[in-house]
Amino acid sequence: MRGQSNAFAFTEETLRALRADAPGCESVIHFNNAGCGMIPRPALRAMIEHLELEAAIGGYEAAAARADRVRDFYAAIAELIGCAPRNVAFAASATHAYSKALSAIPFEPGDVILTTRNDFVSNQIAFLSLRRRHGVRIVHAPDHPDGTGVDVAAMAGLMRSLRPRLVAATHVPTNSGLVQPVAEIGRHCRELDLLYLVDACQSAGQYPIDVDEIGCDLLTATCRKFLRGPRASGFLYVSDRVLGEGYEPLFIDMYGARWVGPGRYAPAETAARFEEWEFPYATLIGSAQAVRYALRVGLEPVSRRTPALAARLRERLAAVPGVRVLDRGRELAALVTFDVEGWQAQPFKQAMDARGVNSALSFREFAVYDFADKDVEWALRLSPHYYNTEQEVDEVAEAVAELAEQVRV
Ligand SMILES: Cc1ncc(COP(=O)(O)O)c(C=O)c1O
């Protein structure tokens, strides 16, 4: 196909323009988008401009002067996930958003948190901490016997028998390319009227997300990964139902609530209830620009191109002697995980760094269930994004093949 970038959704011209907006593309092969995506130029410029304005007229004054850009953070996220701006709270990270959400649930001893074996490590630790402090019961739904993620029918059975206080699922875990069927889980939650929290940290910016379709009450994500926003920026979606039922974070401040009398406070009507008074305004503005950029590129084409690049990489790696590709699932996202016979984790990552390839390591303690099931001690994670090229995929696979070969001779 002339002018087309193979079956990978974007024309060569589009791809060139997108790469020109990603300053680092020419000097490094950035396959660590599941760690942190490369910030696009418009977002970078907006942040720098705001910091310069703060230096020129004062921090509070700059926030007031750019109130429209700040408001756009909420409007952009709302457009991204299919809700109203009032349902969006800024958070410093996905973990910050997640712990705010958990803190709003008045757990009692014996309450059940029903989750999966592939929920994010920090979420699992938070559940354990709630068990230690409040005596909740943590139940992990079994995986499907064919190794394709959680067994939704079994999970629904546990919902019916245990009536969990909270159902929690991670859309795409950090430790593999698995895409969990969060909307199927959500349908059961809605049917049974159960509170449902979704971690969309790795899927936001990689797939279209619609909170109504997922059927969740709460959803968390960062802006820095596939959304390509700045670091230390994320968000929490809070449904009208949750707001209406009066859920509020354990520690609520003078922004999340008004002190209306000596013994009383009134929580904000909107998801602002989950925010605090102080904001990193340049970061909010940069995140809004990054989300607008993602919306312009289009989540639908991104969701075709990005996993397709990963699929090509998996295919190339699977053919390399000594490499074990670890991702299992009906549908796989752009997180490619594998280990290499004869190599230790750090030296292998360093060898990839030396070849100009950005990657990330995962260890057993990042995925206690999944890595035990797969008998994995460490894995290298490569996560391309839409602005990467097929040529880069092939170069990276070639680099892995050379390294794997080194220890075999
Ligand atoms: C699935 C998932 N959830 C949550 C997080 C935590 O995000 P943050 O570092 O923004 O707290 C990550 C980070 O890698 C993740 O992969």
The ligand as a Gaussian input file, in Angstrom:
#p B3LYP/6-31G(d) Opt

LIG

0 1
 C       -1.587000      -1.272000      35.966000
 C       -0.962000      -0.184000      36.777000
 N       -1.669000       0.396000      37.759000
 C       -1.156000       1.371000      38.515000
 C        0.117000       1.823000      38.324000
 C        0.669000       2.879000      39.230000
 O        0.757000       4.096000      38.581000
 P        1.470000       5.327000      39.294000
 O        2.931000       5.039000      39.252000
 O        1.057000       6.519000      38.491000
 O        0.960000       5.378000      40.687000
 C        0.911000       1.259000      37.311000
 C        2.298000       1.694000      37.107000
 O        3.074000       1.081000      36.434000
 C        0.343000       0.230000      36.523000
 O        1.045000      -0.369000      35.546000

